[in-house]
Each structure stands twice: as C-alpha cells, then as structure tokens.
Amino acid sequence: MGVIDSFLTAVAQLSDPRLRRVLLIGIFGSLAIFVVLWSGFGMLTSTLDWAMIPYIGWVFDWLGDTAEWLGGLVFMTVALAISFLLFPAIVTIIVGFFLEEVVSAVEDRHYPDLPPARAQPTAEVLSITVRFALLVIGLNLLALPLYLILMFLPPLNLVLYYLLNGYLVGREYYELVALRRLEPQAARALRKAHKGRVLLAGVVLVFFMTIPIVNFVTPVLAAAFMLHVFQNLPRRNEFS
C-alpha cells in the first residue's frame, strides 16, 4: 500500500464511532484554545496606544479615527498568521493524548493479527508530543523572517512552509505510531531508511492542515494515515 492508498484508506474510516469521538474532542479542544489565544491577544492589543509606537506611531496619529479600524485589521491579520503557524502543534498536542484510541481502532479493522502494542510510558508519549509542539513553534518562528522575505517570491514561501512543517509533522506522527511497535532506536533507523516516504506523508498532512474546516479533521486522519504508512513500509519486519 503506497502513500496515496494509505491516505484514502484512512479517510474511509473517519466515520468509525471511535474516531469520531476523538475527532470531536480535537475540534472543540482546538477551538477553545484558539478562542483563548485570540481573546488574550485582543485584550493585549486593545491596551496599546498605537500612536506611541516608535516609527509607525505617526501613521496612526495622522489617520485619526481610521486608526482604530486599521488596528483591528492588523490584529486580525496577525491572529490569523499565528493561528496558521501554530495550528499543527496545538491540535497534535490535543490528539496526542487520545492517539491510542485512534490507532487501536485502525489496527482492529485493518491489522487484527498484530500482537499487543509495546507498553509506552506516559512520560515517553508526553515528551514526544511536547517536543513536537516546541519544534514546530520554534522552527517556524525562526523561519518567520525568511517567510516574510519569500512572501514576495511565491511559491517559494509555500515550498519552505510545506517542506519544513512536512518534515516535522511526518517525523513526529511517525514516531507517535512507530514507538508503539518498535524500540526508539529501531524506529529511528526505519524512519531514516524511508525518510522520503515519511516526508511525503508529512507534506500531505500539512497541506490538509492549512485548509479551513478540513484542518480540524486532520489530526485524527493523520494518526490513522501514518499508521497505514508505517505498517506498509518496505522491509519493516527487518527492524522489529
């Protein structure tokens, strides 16, 4: 089963009640987090005296009443940009705590002959999830100046975004799935042996994470999708 077949198989199982439960948790959890973030950011910006900001304050002073409207536009633009950059990290944190339920449902349907999964310490799962979030946030913030420069050179800005986040998302979802079956060293060796396929899977996931509405479904879809990718990696049994 190739990457595309794995993706379509995962999509076909989204109607499974066990996946729908996690899906609803992810949707409402993500919405709650972003509402809190937007509200906090809105309260912060509302306390700013835009006219006192160095270098650009004179613009708001000159615009007069229009400055409030312009400030709201700036807030919305920044909020959407931050949401776009941070969404993969936040939703993965939420779904990460319910990963076992998703992958168990997929294994029960498609891989019923598998032996029991390796017992993962809670600290291991938590460290992988938190590390992923920090990597996505940190690397995207570091790459922000480059994003801004490449904004004038489309589609290079999109290429950078998808490759960077595709690598991160593919790697971390792979580890969340693979470490249930393999020891960390074997899981890393298998990923390196098939890094191109894992990267492609990650890019596909990031693409769907950037589509409004669809992005709420993506974390659950990602876990199911990456499980199929992992189970169908060539020569996987050699790393067991």
N, C-alpha and C positions, 0 to 999 in steps of 0.2 A: 504494500500500500504506500503510494507516494504522498507528498505533502498535500497536494490538492485533494486527493481521495480522503486523506485523514481529516482535512478540514470539513469536507462535505458530510462525512460520517458523524463528526462532532455536531454539526448544525442539525442533522436529522434527529439527534437525541435531546435537543433542547426542550422538547415537550414532556420529557420524563419528569414526573412529580418531584423526584428527589433533586433534580437540577433546578426545577422551577423555584423550589424553596430557597435555595442558596442564591438564585438569581434575584429574587425579591429582596432578600437581605442585602445583597450588594447594591441594588438600585436605591433603596431607601437609606442605606448607610452612606452611600456616596453623596446623595442629595443633602442629607443632614450635615455632613462635613463641609460641603461647599457653601451651604447657606450660612453656616457659622463663619467660614473664612470670608465670604463676601460681606457679611454684616460687620465683622470686625474691621475689614479693610475700609468699608464705607464709613464707619464711625471715625476711623483714623483720618481719612481724607477730609471729612466734614469739619474737623477741628483745625485744619490747616488754613493759614492766611496766605492764599496763593500770591497775593500782591507782594508779600515779603520774601518770596523765594528768590535767591540770587540769580541773576542773569535772565530769568524768564518772568520775574515778578512784574516788570514794567508792561508786559503784554497784557496781563490780567487787569492792571490798573488802567490801561488805555481802553480796554474793551468795556469796562464798567459793568453794567448788568448782564452783559453777554458772558462775562467771566464764569458765572455760576453754571450756565449751560455747558460751557467749554470744560469746566472742571468735572462735571458729570460724565461728559463724553470720554475724557481722559480716564476716569475711574472705570467705566465700563470696558474700555479697551484694555487697560492693564489687568482687570479682573479676568477677562476672557483669555488673555495671553497666559496668565499664571495658571488658570484652570486647565488650559490646553497642555501646558508643560507638566503639571503635577498630576494630572488625572491617572496616568498609568501607575504611578506609585501609590496613590491613595486607594484606588479600587483593588489593587493587588494585596494591600495590607488587609483589607476587609475580607476578601475572598480567601486569603491565605489561611485564615482560621477555620474555614469550612472546606478546605481542599479535600480532606479525607472523604467527606460525604460525596463530593463530585466524582472523584476518581473511583471510588468504590462502586458507584452506580454504573460508570462506564465499564469497569472491569467485569461486573456481574453480567452485563449484557453481551459484551464482545470478547472477553477473555476469561470465561468461567473456570478454566482449568489451571489458572495461576495459583501457586502456593500462597500462603498468608504473607502479607507485606512485612517488610522489616520494621521492627519497633523503633520509631523515631522519638528521641527525647524531645519534650516540649521546647527545651532551650534551643535545640537544633533547628526546629521549624521556625521559631521566633527569630533566631539570628539570621536565617536566610531571608525572611520577609523584611525585617528591619534593614538589613544590608542592602537589599534591592531598592527599598524606598530611598535610602540615603544616596545610593549610587545614581539613581535617576535624577533626583533633585540636584545633587552636587554637580554632576557632569553637565546637566542642561543649563545650570546657572553659569558654569564655567564657559560653556559654549555660547552663551547669550550674546556676547559681543560679536562672535562670528556669525550667529544667526542674523544680527542686525546688519552686518556688512553684506552678507549674501542675500539679504532681503531685496537688494537692487539687482541681484543676479539670479533670478529664477531660471530653472528649477533647482539650482544648486543648494538653496536653503532647505528645500524639501528633501533633497538627497541626503544632506547632512543629518537632518532630523530623523529620517527613517532608518538610516544606517546605524546611527548612534543608539537610538532607542530600540531598534530591531535587535541589535546585539544584546542590549541589556535585558529586554523582555524575553527574548528567546533563551538566553542563558539562565535567567532566574526561574522561569516557568519550567524549563527542562530540569533544573536541579530540584525544584519542588516535587516533581514527578519521579525523577530517576532515583532520588535518595530514599524513596520508599522500597526500592528493589535492590539497589546496589550500595555498597560502601562508598564513602565520599571519594576515595582515590580511584576506584573503578569507574564511578560516574563521571569524574572529570576526564579520565582517559577516553571514555566512549564519546563524550562531547567533543573533545579535540579531534577525534578520528572522523567526526561527521559535523564539523563546525559550519560548513557551508549550508547544510540542510537545516541545522538549528537556527542559523542566521536568517534564512529564507522564511522559516516558520515565524520568527520574531518580527520580521518586516511585515508579514501578512497580518499579524495581530495588531501591530502599531497602526497600520492603515485603518483597521476597523475601529481602533480606539479613538481615532480622530474624526469619526463620523458621528454627528449628534444623534442622540437617542440610541443608535446601534451600539455606541460605546458603553452603555450600561450593561449590555448583554455580554460584551467581550470577555470580561474576566472569567466567567463560568465557561464560556466557549473555549477560552484559552487553555484552561486546565484539561478539558476533555480532548481538545485538539492535540495538545502536547503529549498527552498520554498515548494517543494513537501514533504520533511521530516517534516517540520513544520505543514503543513496543515493536515497531516495524523498521527500526534502524538495521541496516545490513550487518551481519556478524555480531549482533548484540550479545548472543549467548557466550561469545568468547570472553566477554568482560564480566560475566557473572561470577 
